[in-house]
Amino acid sequence: GASASSARPGGLVRSNSTQNGRGQPYTNSSMSFIDNLTWLKSAHTVKAGLEIRPVRLYTDRLGGTTYTYSNLNSLLANTPSQVQFLGDLSAPSPWNNGATGNRLAKQAYYIGFAQDEWKLRPNMTLSFGLRYEYYSVLHEDRNLAVFFDTVKGGILPAGTPFYESSKLNFAPRLGLTWSPKALKSNTVFRFGAGYFYGPGQTEDLIQPIESDRVSRTLSGVAYP
């Protein structure tokens, strides 16, 4: 049968120990369109299915200013040794024609599988199949990103893919279930192996989108 489901949690705030700012709010949503088929034929149970899952992520990074003082006297005299400023992602972008607002990251999963559960004997079943997964490259809806080319130097044109997504994610599966008669069907042995893939960690994939903001660190200079 076919089915569709969705998930959309409320606005969340994430951050890590290296974040210089007030927070990193985001709201993510996804929908799954799934269709599965089961076919019984003699000793075989054949299953196949498809899934399409669009993923959406509204994100912002709220920056801030950090003052670093070398000692207590510097703090009392307000003479910092370093000042670090980090702008908001939603603030006007100096790299993307002054674009403002939250960023919308998009991605889609395309998944399919087919497998056969073959009952070789009343106490032994062989399962084998193949799964395929393709994860599109995460991108920003308005192509608002800052993607720096570390080899040639400089920012790449808008719309340049952040990374390459493999189209060869074929994942075979193999399993065997055996209940020895000598043990009077009180024990079942299960063996299995397979290849597995995943879309990657979104926090890493989204970096070029969340880099569209101003960051400055000043040190060794006089401050008013």
Solvent accessible surface area in square Angstrom, and as a share of the most:
residue,aa,sasa,rsa
1,G,86,0.83
2,A,83,0.64
3,S,69,0.44
4,A,64,0.49
5,S,65,0.42
6,S,80,0.51
7,A,57,0.44
8,R,151,0.55
9,P,55,0.35
10,G,54,0.52
11,G,63,0.61
12,L,79,0.39
13,V,109,0.63
14,R,54,0.20
15,S,68,0.44
16,N,73,0.37
17,S,118,0.76
18,T,120,0.70
19,Q,31,0.14
20,N,20,0.10
21,G,34,0.33
22,R,155,0.57
23,G,5,0.05
24,Q,1,0.01
25,P,42,0.27
26,Y,48,0.18
27,T,33,0.19
28,N,52,0.27
29,S,18,0.11
30,S,29,0.19
31,M,87,0.39
32,S,13,0.09
33,F,94,0.39
34,I,49,0.25
35,D,72,0.37
36,N,68,0.35
37,L,123,0.61
38,T,78,0.46
39,W,140,0.49
40,L,128,0.64
41,K,116,0.49
42,S,116,0.75
43,A,40,0.31
44,H,56,0.25
45,T,32,0.19
46,V,44,0.25
47,K,70,0.30
48,A,33,0.25
49,G,7,0.07
50,L,124,0.61
51,E,24,0.11
52,I,86,0.43
53,R,73,0.27
54,P,31,0.20
55,V,32,0.18
56,R,79,0.29
57,L,16,0.08
58,Y,88,0.34
59,T,0,0.00
60,D,10,0.05
61,R,30,0.11
62,L,47,0.23
63,G,1,0.01
64,G,19,0.19
65,T,64,0.37
66,T,58,0.34
67,Y,124,0.47
68,T,61,0.36
69,Y,59,0.22
70,S,84,0.54
71,N,85,0.44
72,L,118,0.59
73,N,113,0.58
74,S,18,0.12
75,L,91,0.45
76,L,136,0.68
77,A,68,0.52
78,N,87,0.44
79,T,78,0.45
80,P,12,0.07
81,S,50,0.32
82,Q,68,0.30
83,V,20,0.11
84,Q,65,0.29
85,F,90,0.38
86,L,22,0.11
87,G,10,0.09
88,D,37,0.19
89,L,0,0.00
90,S,31,0.20
91,A,40,0.31
92,P,94,0.59
93,S,3,0.02
94,P,84,0.53
95,W,103,0.36
96,N,22,0.11
97,N,161,0.82
98,G,37,0.35
99,A,20,0.15
100,T,68,0.40
101,G,30,0.29
102,N,78,0.40
103,R,0,0.00
104,L,27,0.13
105,A,1,0.00
106,K,47,0.20
107,Q,8,0.04
108,A,17,0.13
109,Y,26,0.10
110,Y,94,0.36
111,I,17,0.09
112,G,13,0.12
113,F,59,0.25
114,A,51,0.39
115,Q,59,0.26
116,D,17,0.09
117,E,56,0.25
118,W,95,0.33
119,K,104,0.44
120,L,72,0.36
121,R,150,0.55
122,P,119,0.75
123,N,32,0.16
124,M,37,0.16
125,T,32,0.19
126,L,42,0.21
127,S,36,0.23
128,F,82,0.34
129,G,17,0.16
130,L,85,0.42
131,R,65,0.24
132,Y,62,0.24
133,E,12,0.05
134,Y,44,0.17
135,Y,19,0.07
136,S,25,0.16
137,V,33,0.19
138,L,5,0.03
139,H,82,0.36
140,E,3,0.02
141,D,67,0.35
142,R,119,0.43
143,N,72,0.37
144,L,15,0.07
145,A,20,0.16
146,V,20,0.12
147,F,51,0.21
148,F,111,0.46
149,D,25,0.13
150,T,118,0.69
151,V,135,0.78
152,K,176,0.75
153,G,44,0.43
154,G,34,0.33
155,I,80,0.41
156,L,53,0.26
157,P,102,0.64
158,A,76,0.59
159,G,49,0.47
160,T,40,0.23
161,P,89,0.56
162,F,29,0.12
163,Y,62,0.24
164,E,171,0.76
165,S,28,0.18
166,S,58,0.38
167,K,137,0.58
168,L,136,0.68
169,N,14,0.07
170,F,102,0.42
171,A,1,0.00
172,P,61,0.39
173,R,69,0.25
174,L,104,0.52
175,G,16,0.16
176,L,52,0.26
177,T,41,0.24
178,W,95,0.33
179,S,15,0.10
180,P,12,0.07
181,K,152,0.65
182,A,95,0.74
183,L,80,0.40
184,K,164,0.69
185,S,81,0.52
186,N,128,0.66
187,T,52,0.30
188,V,71,0.41
189,F,82,0.34
190,R,180,0.66
191,F,114,0.48
192,G,67,0.64
193,A,73,0.57
194,G,32,0.31
195,Y,143,0.54
196,F,148,0.62
197,Y,88,0.34
198,G,47,0.45
199,P,47,0.29
200,G,49,0.47
201,Q,109,0.48
202,T,56,0.33
203,E,71,0.32
204,D,86,0.45
205,L,33,0.16
206,I,1,0.00
207,Q,74,0.33
208,P,22,0.14
209,I,0,0.00
210,E,3,0.01
211,S,52,0.34
212,D,1,0.00
213,R,25,0.09
214,V,45,0.26
215,S,54,0.35
216,R,138,0.50
217,T,70,0.41
218,L,94,0.47
219,S,63,0.41
220,G,80,0.77
221,V,82,0.47
222,A,102,0.79
223,Y,56,0.21
224,P,167,1.05
